[in-house]
């Protein structure tokens, strides 16, 4: 292989290496972006779950109050 061919091969190798570095950087940025999005989704779902638990607690209290009111209005347990 002559000096010219070696020089061209070296330049192509440098270009290939640079492309590989850029691809690795893009892949890393994409992975970081996906991880951040997944964390945001998880945080949102945790907040939603906490809200659902709180709403459920209020529903239980509301049901207990309604049951107590019904028992006060109908002490024998029957409306009819």
PDB file with one MODEL, atoms N, CA, C and O in Angstrom:
MODEL        1
ATOM      1  N   UNK A   1       0.848  -1.169   0.000  1.00  0.00           N
ATOM      2  CA  UNK A   1       0.000   0.000   0.000  1.00  0.00           C
ATOM      3  C   UNK A   1       0.892   1.230   0.000  1.00  0.00           C
ATOM      4  O   UNK A   1       1.824   1.338   0.797  1.00  0.00           O
ATOM      5  N   UNK A   2       0.595   2.151  -0.902  1.00  0.00           N
ATOM      6  CA  UNK A   2       1.414   3.349  -1.013  1.00  0.00           C
ATOM      7  C   UNK A   2       1.086   4.359   0.069  1.00  0.00           C
ATOM      8  O   UNK A   2       0.124   4.203   0.821  1.00  0.00           O
ATOM      9  N   UNK A   3       1.905   5.396   0.133  1.00  0.00           N
ATOM     10  CA  UNK A   3       1.707   6.437   1.137  1.00  0.00           C
ATOM     11  C   UNK A   3       0.383   7.158   0.982  1.00  0.00           C
ATOM     12  O   UNK A   3      -0.252   7.541   1.964  1.00  0.00           O
ATOM     13  N   UNK A   4      -0.026   7.338  -0.269  1.00  0.00           N
ATOM     14  CA  UNK A   4      -1.299   8.030  -0.520  1.00  0.00           C
ATOM     15  C   UNK A   4      -2.475   7.208  -0.003  1.00  0.00           C
ATOM     16  O   UNK A   4      -3.377   7.736   0.647  1.00  0.00           O
ATOM     17  N   UNK A   5      -2.455   5.899  -0.301  1.00  0.00           N
ATOM     18  CA  UNK A   5      -3.540   5.021   0.148  1.00  0.00           C
ATOM     19  C   UNK A   5      -3.597   4.957   1.666  1.00  0.00           C
ATOM     20  O   UNK A   5      -4.682   4.960   2.246  1.00  0.00           O
ATOM     21  N   UNK A   6      -2.464   4.900   2.300  1.00  0.00           N
ATOM     22  CA  UNK A   6      -2.413   4.859   3.758  1.00  0.00           C
ATOM     23  C   UNK A   6      -2.972   6.149   4.342  1.00  0.00           C
ATOM     24  O   UNK A   6      -3.675   6.129   5.352  1.00  0.00           O
ATOM     25  N   UNK A   7      -2.657   7.264   3.706  1.00  0.00           N
ATOM     26  CA  UNK A   7      -3.148   8.560   4.163  1.00  0.00           C
ATOM     27  C   UNK A   7      -4.673   8.624   4.040  1.00  0.00           C
ATOM     28  O   UNK A   7      -5.355   9.100   4.948  1.00  0.00           O
ATOM     29  N   UNK A   8      -5.196   8.147   2.920  1.00  0.00           N
ATOM     30  CA  UNK A   8      -6.645   8.138   2.703  1.00  0.00           C
ATOM     31  C   UNK A   8      -7.311   7.213   3.716  1.00  0.00           C
ATOM     32  O   UNK A   8      -8.331   7.561   4.311  1.00  0.00           O
ATOM     33  N   UNK A   9      -6.728   6.038   3.905  1.00  0.00           N
ATOM     34  CA  UNK A   9      -7.279   5.091   4.880  1.00  0.00           C
ATOM     35  C   UNK A   9      -7.276   5.690   6.286  1.00  0.00           C
ATOM     36  O   UNK A   9      -8.232   5.511   7.041  1.00  0.00           O
ATOM     37  N   UNK A  10      -6.223   6.386   6.631  1.00  0.00           N
ATOM     38  CA  UNK A  10      -6.135   7.017   7.951  1.00  0.00           C
ATOM     39  C   UNK A  10      -7.215   8.082   8.106  1.00  0.00           C
ATOM     40  O   UNK A  10      -7.825   8.209   9.167  1.00  0.00           O
ATOM     41  N   UNK A  11      -7.446   8.849   7.035  1.00  0.00           N
ATOM     42  CA  UNK A  11      -8.491   9.884   7.093  1.00  0.00           C
ATOM     43  C   UNK A  11      -9.870   9.259   7.245  1.00  0.00           C
ATOM     44  O   UNK A  11     -10.690   9.731   8.032  1.00  0.00           O
ATOM     45  N   UNK A  12     -10.123   8.190   6.486  1.00  0.00           N
ATOM     46  CA  UNK A  12     -11.408   7.502   6.621  1.00  0.00           C
ATOM     47  C   UNK A  12     -11.572   6.912   8.023  1.00  0.00           C
ATOM     48  O   UNK A  12     -12.658   6.958   8.601  1.00  0.00           O
ATOM     49  N   UNK A  13     -10.510   6.370   8.548  1.00  0.00           N
ATOM     50  CA  UNK A  13     -10.559   5.816   9.905  1.00  0.00           C
ATOM     51  C   UNK A  13     -10.878   6.918  10.915  1.00  0.00           C
ATOM     52  O   UNK A  13     -11.657   6.705  11.844  1.00  0.00           O
ATOM     53  N   UNK A  14     -10.276   8.090  10.734  1.00  0.00           N
ATOM     54  CA  UNK A  14     -10.548   9.212  11.636  1.00  0.00           C
ATOM     55  C   UNK A  14     -11.999   9.663  11.516  1.00  0.00           C
ATOM     56  O   UNK A  14     -12.646   9.981  12.514  1.00  0.00           O
ATOM     57  N   UNK A  15     -12.502   9.686  10.288  1.00  0.00           N
ATOM     58  CA  UNK A  15     -13.912  10.058  10.073  1.00  0.00           C
ATOM     59  C   UNK A  15     -14.830   9.038  10.729  1.00  0.00           C
ATOM     60  O   UNK A  15     -15.791   9.408  11.404  1.00  0.00           O
ATOM     61  N   UNK A  16     -14.540   7.763  10.535  1.00  0.00           N
ATOM     62  CA  UNK A  16     -15.345   6.700  11.147  1.00  0.00           C
ATOM     63  C   UNK A  16     -15.335   6.806  12.669  1.00  0.00           C
ATOM     64  O   UNK A  16     -16.364   6.637  13.323  1.00  0.00           O
ATOM     65  N   UNK A  17     -14.155   7.088  13.221  1.00  0.00           N
ATOM     66  CA  UNK A  17     -14.035   7.220  14.674  1.00  0.00           C
ATOM     67  C   UNK A  17     -14.864   8.400  15.177  1.00  0.00           C
ATOM     68  O   UNK A  17     -15.556   8.294  16.189  1.00  0.00           O
ATOM     69  N   UNK A  18     -14.788   9.521  14.465  1.00  0.00           N
ATOM     70  CA  UNK A  18     -15.549  10.711  14.855  1.00  0.00           C
ATOM     71  C   UNK A  18     -17.051  10.436  14.772  1.00  0.00           C
ATOM     72  O   UNK A  18     -17.812  10.858  15.643  1.00  0.00           O
ATOM     73  N   UNK A  19     -17.475   9.726  13.721  1.00  0.00           N
ATOM     74  CA  UNK A  19     -18.888   9.373  13.590  1.00  0.00           C
ATOM     75  C   UNK A  19     -19.322   8.486  14.752  1.00  0.00           C
ATOM     76  O   UNK A  19     -20.410   8.664  15.301  1.00  0.00           O
ATOM     77  N   UNK A  20     -18.488   7.549  15.121  1.00  0.00           N
ATOM     78  CA  UNK A  20     -18.810   6.653  16.229  1.00  0.00           C
ATOM     79  C   UNK A  20     -18.931   7.440  17.540  1.00  0.00           C
ATOM     80  O   UNK A  20     -19.806   7.162  18.360  1.00  0.00           O
ATOM     81  N   UNK A  21     -18.046   8.421  17.727  1.00  0.00           N
ATOM     82  CA  UNK A  21     -18.116   9.250  18.935  1.00  0.00           C
ATOM     83  C   UNK A  21     -19.408  10.055  18.962  1.00  0.00           C
ATOM     84  O   UNK A  21     -20.068  10.136  19.999  1.00  0.00           O
ATOM     85  N   UNK A  22     -19.774  10.649  17.832  1.00  0.00           N
ATOM     86  CA  UNK A  22     -21.007  11.435  17.753  1.00  0.00           C
ATOM     87  C   UNK A  22     -22.231  10.561  17.996  1.00  0.00           C
ATOM     88  O   UNK A  22     -23.169  10.963  18.686  1.00  0.00           O
ATOM     89  N   UNK A  23     -22.212   9.358  17.419  1.00  0.00           N
ATOM     90  CA  UNK A  23     -23.329   8.432  17.631  1.00  0.00           C
ATOM     91  C   UNK A  23     -23.441   8.071  19.106  1.00  0.00           C
ATOM     92  O   UNK A  23     -24.541   8.038  19.658  1.00  0.00           O
ATOM     93  N   UNK A  24     -22.315   7.802  19.739  1.00  0.00           N
ATOM     94  CA  UNK A  24     -22.321   7.466  21.162  1.00  0.00           C
ATOM     95  C   UNK A  24     -22.877   8.627  21.989  1.00  0.00           C
ATOM     96  O   UNK A  24     -23.636   8.408  22.933  1.00  0.00           O
ATOM     97  N   UNK A  25     -22.503   9.862  21.636  1.00  0.00           N
ATOM     98  CA  UNK A  25     -23.021  11.037  22.345  1.00  0.00           C
ATOM     99  C   UNK A  25     -24.537  11.165  22.158  1.00  0.00           C
ATOM    100  O   UNK A  25     -25.266  11.431  23.113  1.00  0.00           O
ATOM    101  N   UNK A  26     -25.005  10.971  20.911  1.00  0.00           N
ATOM    102  CA  UNK A  26     -26.451  11.042  20.640  1.00  0.00           C
ATOM    103  C   UNK A  26     -27.193   9.963  21.408  1.00  0.00           C
ATOM    104  O   UNK A  26     -28.245  10.223  21.992  1.00  0.00           O
ATOM    105  N   UNK A  27     -26.648   8.751  21.409  1.00  0.00           N
ATOM    106  CA  UNK A  27     -27.280   7.647  22.122  1.00  0.00           C
ATOM    107  C   UNK A  27     -27.354   7.936  23.626  1.00  0.00           C
ATOM    108  O   UNK A  27     -28.360   7.647  24.273  1.00  0.00           O
ATOM    109  N   UNK A  28     -26.284   8.506  24.166  1.00  0.00           N
ATOM    110  CA  UNK A  28     -26.259   8.839  25.591  1.00  0.00           C
ATOM    111  C   UNK A  28     -27.293   9.918  25.911  1.00  0.00           C
ATOM    112  O   UNK A  28     -27.987   9.835  26.925  1.00  0.00           O
ATOM    113  N   UNK A  29     -27.395  10.929  25.046  1.00  0.00           N
ATOM    114  CA  UNK A  29     -28.387  11.987  25.260  1.00  0.00           C
ATOM    115  C   UNK A  29     -29.800  11.427  25.180  1.00  0.00           C
ATOM    116  O   UNK A  29     -30.661  11.781  25.986  1.00  0.00           O
ATOM    117  N   UNK A  30     -30.037  10.551  24.203  1.00  0.00           N
ATOM    118  CA  UNK A  30     -31.358   9.923  24.071  1.00  0.00           C
ATOM    119  C   UNK A  30     -31.690   9.098  25.301  1.00  0.00           C
ATOM    120  O   UNK A  30     -32.811   9.157  25.807  1.00  0.00           O
ATOM    121  N   UNK A  31     -30.735   8.338  25.780  1.00  0.00           N
ATOM    122  CA  UNK A  31     -30.957   7.505  26.967  1.00  0.00           C
ATOM    123  C   UNK A  31     -31.246   8.385  28.180  1.00  0.00           C
ATOM    124  O   UNK A  31     -32.131   8.068  28.975  1.00  0.00           O
ATOM    125  N   UNK A  32     -30.522   9.467  28.329  1.00  0.00           N
ATOM    126  CA  UNK A  32     -30.745  10.394  29.446  1.00  0.00           C
ATOM    127  C   UNK A  32     -32.132  11.014  29.354  1.00  0.00           C
ATOM    128  O   UNK A  32     -32.832  11.147  30.358  1.00  0.00           O
ATOM    129  N   UNK A  33     -32.520  11.388  28.149  1.00  0.00           N
ATOM    130  CA  UNK A  33     -33.844  11.976  27.937  1.00  0.00           C
ATOM    131  C   UNK A  33     -34.946  10.979  28.287  1.00  0.00           C
ATOM    132  O   UNK A  33     -35.925  11.330  28.947  1.00  0.00           O
ATOM    133  N   UNK A  34     -34.780   9.740  27.843  1.00  0.00           N
ATOM    134  CA  UNK A  34     -35.782   8.708  28.163  1.00  0.00           C
ATOM    135  C   UNK A  34     -35.846   8.454  29.661  1.00  0.00           C
ATOM    136  O   UNK A  34     -36.930   8.257  30.210  1.00  0.00           O
ATOM    137  N   UNK A  35     -34.708   8.457  30.320  1.00  0.00           N
ATOM    138  CA  UNK A  35     -34.675   8.240  31.769  1.00  0.00           C
ATOM    139  C   UNK A  35     -35.377   9.389  32.500  1.00  0.00           C
ATOM    140  O   UNK A  35     -36.139   9.154  33.437  1.00  0.00           O
ATOM    141  N   UNK A  36     -35.125  10.618  32.076  1.00  0.00           N
ATOM    142  CA  UNK A  36     -35.771  11.769  32.707  1.00  0.00           C
ATOM    143  C   UNK A  36     -37.281  11.715  32.502  1.00  0.00           C
ATOM    144  O   UNK A  36     -38.048  12.012  33.417  1.00  0.00           O
ATOM    145  N   UNK A  37     -37.702  11.336  31.301  1.00  0.00           N
ATOM    146  CA  UNK A  37     -39.140  11.229  31.024  1.00  0.00           C
ATOM    147  C   UNK A  37     -39.775  10.135  31.884  1.00  0.00           C
ATOM    148  O   UNK A  37     -40.873  10.316  32.410  1.00  0.00           O
ATOM    149  N   UNK A  38     -39.093   9.015  32.025  1.00  0.00           N
ATOM    150  CA  UNK A  38     -39.608   7.922  32.850  1.00  0.00           C
ATOM    151  C   UNK A  38     -39.717   8.347  34.312  1.00  0.00           C
ATOM    152  O   UNK A  38     -40.677   7.986  34.993  1.00  0.00           O
ATOM    153  N   UNK A  39     -38.741   9.109  34.795  1.00  0.00           N
ATOM    154  CA  UNK A  39     -38.802   9.607  36.174  1.00  0.00           C
ATOM    155  C   UNK A  39     -39.972  10.559  36.365  1.00  0.00           C
ATOM    156  O   UNK A  39     -40.659  10.510  37.386  1.00  0.00           O
ATOM    157  N   UNK A  40     -40.201  11.434  35.376  1.00  0.00           N
ATOM    158  CA  UNK A  40     -41.332  12.358  35.461  1.00  0.00           C
ATOM    159  C   UNK A  40     -42.654  11.593  35.465  1.00  0.00           C
ATOM    160  O   UNK A  40     -43.562  11.916  36.231  1.00  0.00           O
ATOM    161  N   UNK A  41     -42.756  10.579  34.605  1.00  0.00           N
ATOM    162  CA  UNK A  41     -43.963   9.757  34.568  1.00  0.00           C
ATOM    163  C   UNK A  41     -44.188   9.057  35.899  1.00  0.00           C
ATOM    164  O   UNK A  41     -45.313   9.004  36.395  1.00  0.00           O
ATOM    165  N   UNK A  42     -43.128   8.526  36.474  1.00  0.00           N
ATOM    166  CA  UNK A  42     -43.236   7.843  37.762  1.00  0.00           C
ATOM    167  C   UNK A  42     -43.691   8.805  38.848  1.00  0.00           C
ATOM    168  O   UNK A  42     -44.547   8.461  39.662  1.00  0.00           O
ATOM    169  N   UNK A  43     -43.131   9.997  38.868  1.00  0.00           N
ATOM    170  CA  UNK A  43     -43.520  10.983  39.875  1.00  0.00           C
ATOM    171  C   UNK A  43     -44.993  11.356  39.721  1.00  0.00           C
ATOM    172  O   UNK A  43     -45.710  11.493  40.712  1.00  0.00           O
ATOM    173  N   UNK A  44     -45.436  11.518  38.484  1.00  0.00           N
ATOM    174  CA  UNK A  44     -46.843  11.836  38.244  1.00  0.00           C
ATOM    175  C   UNK A  44     -47.764  10.722  38.686  1.00  0.00           C
ATOM    176  O   UNK A  44     -48.819  10.976  39.266  1.00  0.00           O
ATOM    177  N   UNK A  45     -47.373   9.492  38.416  1.00  0.00           N
ATOM    178  CA  UNK A  45     -48.195   8.354  38.829  1.00  0.00           C
ATOM    179  C   UNK A  45     -48.206   8.177  40.338  1.00  0.00           C
ATOM    180  O   UNK A  45     -49.216   7.760  40.905  1.00  0.00           O
ATOM    181  N   UNK A  46     -47.107   8.484  40.988  1.00  0.00           N
ATOM    182  CA  UNK A  46     -47.077   8.432  42.453  1.00  0.00           C
ATOM    183  C   UNK A  46     -48.036   9.473  43.023  1.00  0.00           C
ATOM    184  O   UNK A  46     -48.774   9.187  43.966  1.00  0.00           O
ATOM    185  N   UNK A  47     -48.029  10.679  42.454  1.00  0.00           N
ATOM    186  CA  UNK A  47     -48.949  11.730  42.903  1.00  0.00           C
ATOM    187  C   UNK A  47     -50.390  11.304  42.672  1.00  0.00           C
ATOM    188  O   UNK A  47     -51.249  11.529  43.525  1.00  0.00           O
ATOM    189  N   UNK A  48     -50.661  10.690  41.528  1.00  0.00           N
ATOM    190  CA  UNK A  48     -52.013  10.221  41.234  1.00  0.00           C
ATOM    191  C   UNK A  48     -52.438   9.139  42.226  1.00  0.00           C
ATOM    192  O   UNK A  48     -53.572   9.147  42.705  1.00  0.00           O
ATOM    193  N   UNK A  49     -51.546   8.220  42.531  1.00  0.00           N
ATOM    194  CA  UNK A  49     -51.852   7.159  43.488  1.00  0.00           C
ATOM    195  C   UNK A  49     -52.119   7.740  44.878  1.00  0.00           C
ATOM    196  O   UNK A  49     -53.031   7.294  45.574  1.00  0.00           O
ATOM    197  N   UNK A  50     -51.332   8.724  45.275  1.00  0.00           N
ATOM    198  CA  UNK A  50     -51.552   9.366  46.577  1.00  0.00           C
ATOM    199  C   UNK A  50     -52.914  10.042  46.611  1.00  0.00           C
ATOM    200  O   UNK A  50     -53.624   9.971  47.614  1.00  0.00           O
ATOM    201  N   UNK A  51     -53.277  10.698  45.511  1.00  0.00           N
ATOM    202  CA  UNK A  51     -54.594  11.330  45.431  1.00  0.00           C
ATOM    203  C   UNK A  51     -55.693  10.269  45.532  1.00  0.00           C
ATOM    204  O   UNK A  51     -56.680  10.463  46.241  1.00  0.00           O
ATOM    205  N   UNK A  52     -55.523   9.149  44.826  1.00  0.00           N
ATOM    206  CA  UNK A  52     -56.529   8.087  44.849  1.00  0.00           C
ATOM    207  C   UNK A  52     -56.697   7.528  46.258  1.00  0.00           C
ATOM    208  O   UNK A  52     -57.821   7.248  46.676  1.00  0.00           O
ATOM    209  N   UNK A  53     -55.602   7.359  46.997  1.00  0.00           N
ATOM    210  CA  UNK A  53     -55.685   6.875  48.375  1.00  0.00           C
ATOM    211  C   UNK A  53     -56.444   7.880  49.239  1.00  0.00           C
ATOM    212  O   UNK A  53     -57.311   7.500  50.027  1.00  0.00           O
ATOM    213  N   UNK A  54     -56.115   9.164  49.088  1.00  0.00           N
ATOM    214  CA  UNK A  54     -56.794  10.193  49.875  1.00  0.00           C
ATOM    215  C   UNK A  54     -58.279  10.247  49.535  1.00  0.00           C
ATOM    216  O   UNK A  54     -59.114  10.343  50.435  1.00  0.00           O
ATOM    217  N   UNK A  55     -58.617  10.186  48.256  1.00  0.00           N
ATOM    218  CA  UNK A  55     -60.024  10.205  47.844  1.00  0.00           C
ATOM    219  C   UNK A  55     -60.747   8.979  48.388  1.00  0.00           C
ATOM    220  O   UNK A  55     -61.908   9.071  48.786  1.00  0.00           O
ATOM    221  N   UNK A  56     -60.076   7.843  48.410  1.00  0.00           N
ATOM    222  CA  UNK A  56     -60.671   6.618  48.957  1.00  0.00           C
ATOM    223  C   UNK A  56     -60.942   6.761  50.448  1.00  0.00           C
ATOM    224  O   UNK A  56     -61.976   6.311  50.940  1.00  0.00           O
ATOM    225  N   UNK A  57     -60.021   7.381  51.159  1.00  0.00           N
ATOM    226  CA  UNK A  57     -60.223   7.602  52.596  1.00  0.00           C
ATOM    227  C   UNK A  57     -61.452   8.482  52.839  1.00  0.00           C
ATOM    228  O   UNK A  57     -62.250   8.210  53.737  1.00  0.00           O
ATOM    229  N   UNK A  58     -61.598   9.540  52.032  1.00  0.00           N
ATOM    230  CA  UNK A  58     -62.780  10.394  52.163  1.00  0.00           C
ATOM    231  C   UNK A  58     -64.054   9.618  51.834  1.00  0.00           C
ATOM    232  O   UNK A  58     -65.081   9.817  52.483  1.00  0.00           O
ATOM    233  N   UNK A  59     -64.000   8.740  50.836  1.00  0.00           N
ATOM    234  CA  UNK A  59     -65.161   7.941  50.463  1.00  0.00           C
ATOM    235  C   UNK A  59     -65.565   7.002  51.598  1.00  0.00           C
ATOM    236  O   UNK A  59     -66.755   6.805  51.845  1.00  0.00           O
ATOM    237  N   UNK A  60     -64.585   6.424  52.288  1.00  0.00           N
ATOM    238  CA  UNK A  60     -64.877   5.538  53.416  1.00  0.00           C
ATOM    239  C   UNK A  60     -65.554   6.322  54.542  1.00  0.00           C
ATOM    240  O   UNK A  60     -66.536   5.861  55.123  1.00  0.00           O
ATOM    241  N   UNK A  61     -65.026   7.501  54.841  1.00  0.00           N
ATOM    242  CA  UNK A  61     -65.622   8.344  55.886  1.00  0.00           C
ATOM    243  C   UNK A  61     -67.037   8.740  55.477  1.00  0.00           C
ATOM    244  O   UNK A  61     -67.955   8.691  56.296  1.00  0.00           O
ATOM    245  N   UNK A  62     -67.222   9.134  54.214  1.00  0.00           N
ATOM    246  CA  UNK A  62     -68.540   9.522  53.717  1.00  0.00           C
ATOM    247  C   UNK A  62     -69.519   8.358  53.829  1.00  0.00           C
ATOM    248  O   UNK A  62     -70.668   8.554  54.226  1.00  0.00           O
ATOM    249  N   UNK A  63     -69.082   7.159  53.487  1.00  0.00           N
ATOM    250  CA  UNK A  63     -69.943   5.981  53.582  1.00  0.00           C
ATOM    251  C   UNK A  63     -70.313   5.695  55.033  1.00  0.00           C
ATOM    252  O   UNK A  63     -71.459   5.350  55.322  1.00  0.00           O
ATOM    253  N   UNK A  64     -69.363   5.835  55.943  1.00  0.00           N
ATOM    254  CA  UNK A  64     -69.640   5.597  57.359  1.00  0.00           C
ATOM    255  C   UNK A  64     -70.644   6.625  57.885  1.00  0.00           C
ATOM    256  O   UNK A  64     -71.547   6.275  58.644  1.00  0.00           O
ATOM    257  N   UNK A  65     -70.491   7.883  57.489  1.00  0.00           N
ATOM    258  CA  UNK A  65     -71.431   8.917  57.913  1.00  0.00           C
ATOM    259  C   UNK A  65     -72.823   8.659  57.343  1.00  0.00           C
ATOM    260  O   UNK A  65     -73.822   8.833  58.041  1.00  0.00           O
ATOM    261  N   UNK A  66     -72.894   8.243  56.073  1.00  0.00           N
ATOM    262  CA  UNK A  66     -74.189   7.934  55.461  1.00  0.00           C
ATOM    263  C   UNK A  66     -74.839   6.746  56.156  1.00  0.00           C
ATOM    264  O   UNK A  66     -76.053   6.733  56.364  1.00  0.00           O
ATOM    265  N   UNK A  67     -74.037   5.748  56.514  1.00  0.00           N
ATOM    266  CA  UNK A  67     -74.570   4.578  57.218  1.00  0.00           C
ATOM    267  C   UNK A  67     -75.096   4.989  58.589  1.00  0.00           C
ATOM    268  O   UNK A  67     -76.157   4.525  59.006  1.00  0.00           O
ATOM    269  N   UNK A  68     -74.370   5.853  59.293  1.00  0.00           N
ATOM    270  CA  UNK A  68     -74.809   6.325  60.613  1.00  0.00           C
ATOM    271  C   UNK A  68     -76.088   7.141  60.490  1.00  0.00           C
ATOM    272  O   UNK A  68     -76.986   7.012  61.323  1.00  0.00           O
ATOM    273  N   UNK A  69     -76.181   7.973  59.472  1.00  0.00           N
ATOM    274  CA  UNK A  69     -77.396   8.766  59.256  1.00  0.00           C
ATOM    275  C   UNK A  69     -78.589   7.859  58.956  1.00  0.00           C
ATOM    276  O   UNK A  69     -79.686   8.076  59.471  1.00  0.00           O
ATOM    277  N   UNK A  70     -78.372   6.855  58.132  1.00  0.00           N
ATOM    278  CA  UNK A  70     -79.443   5.907  57.810  1.00  0.00           C
ATOM    279  C   UNK A  70     -79.893   5.153  59.059  1.00  0.00           C
ATOM    280  O   UNK A  70     -81.087   4.916  59.245  1.00  0.00           O
ATOM    281  N   UNK A  71     -78.955   4.783  59.902  1.00  0.00           N
ATOM    282  CA  UNK A  71     -79.292   4.064  61.137  1.00  0.00           C
ATOM    283  C   UNK A  71     -80.068   4.960  62.083  1.00  0.00           C
ATOM    284  O   UNK A  71     -80.930   4.480  62.819  1.00  0.00           O
ATOM    285  N   UNK A  72     -79.779   6.255  62.076  1.00  0.00           N
ATOM    286  CA  UNK A  72     -80.505   7.191  62.944  1.00  0.00           C
ATOM    287  C   UNK A  72     -81.926   7.408  62.437  1.00  0.00           C
ATOM    288  O   UNK A  72     -82.861   7.524  63.228  1.00  0.00           O
ATOM    289  N   UNK A  73     -82.085   7.461  61.121  1.00  0.00           N
ATOM    290  CA  UNK A  73     -83.412   7.684  60.536  1.00  0.00           C
ATOM    291  C   UNK A  73     -84.262   6.408  60.599  1.00  0.00           C
ATOM    292  O   UNK A  73     -85.463   6.457  60.863  1.00  0.00           O
ATOM    293  N   UNK A  74     -83.628   5.299  60.357  1.00  0.00           N
ATOM    294  CA  UNK A  74     -84.330   3.998  60.364  1.00  0.00           C
ATOM    295  C   UNK A  74     -83.652   3.075  61.380  1.00  0.00           C
ATOM    296  O   UNK A  74     -82.838   2.234  60.999  1.00  0.00           O
ATOM    297  N   UNK A  75     -83.977   3.221  62.659  1.00  0.00           N
ATOM    298  CA  UNK A  75     -83.279   2.431  63.692  1.00  0.00           C
ATOM    299  C   UNK A  75     -83.441   0.920  63.553  1.00  0.00           C
ATOM    300  O   UNK A  75     -82.585   0.178  64.034  1.00  0.00           O
ATOM    301  N   UNK A  76     -84.506   0.438  62.914  1.00  0.00           N
ATOM    302  CA  UNK A  76     -84.686  -1.008  62.750  1.00  0.00           C
ATOM    303  C   UNK A  76     -83.917  -1.547  61.559  1.00  0.00           C
ATOM    304  O   UNK A  76     -83.893  -2.757  61.334  1.00  0.00           O
ATOM    305  N   UNK A  77     -83.292  -0.669  60.797  1.00  0.00           N
ATOM    306  CA  UNK A  77     -82.479  -1.096  59.659  1.00  0.00           C
ATOM    307  C   UNK A  77     -83.249  -1.246  58.375  1.00  0.00           C
ATOM    308  O   UNK A  77     -82.700  -1.750  57.395  1.00  0.00           O
ATOM    309  N   UNK A  78     -84.507  -0.828  58.335  1.00  0.00           N
ATOM    310  CA  UNK A  78     -85.286  -0.978  57.115  1.00  0.00           C
ATOM    311  C   UNK A  78     -86.001   0.333  56.815  1.00  0.00           C
ATOM    312  O   UNK A  78     -86.576   0.959  57.706  1.00  0.00           O
ATOM    313  N   UNK A  79     -85.960   0.737  55.560  1.00  0.00           N
ATOM    314  CA  UNK A  79     -86.638   1.974  55.149  1.00  0.00           C
ATOM    315  C   UNK A  79     -88.107   1.701  54.864  1.00  0.00           C
ATOM    316  O   UNK A  79     -88.915   2.629  54.843  1.00  0.00           O
ATOM    317  N   UNK A  80     -88.460   0.449  54.647  1.00  0.00           N
ATOM    318  CA  UNK A  80     -89.842   0.123  54.314  1.00  0.00           C
ATOM    319  C   UNK A  80     -90.489  -0.614  55.458  1.00  0.00           C
ATOM    320  O   UNK A  80     -91.661  -0.980  55.373  1.00  0.00           O
TER     321      UNK A  80
ENDMDL
END
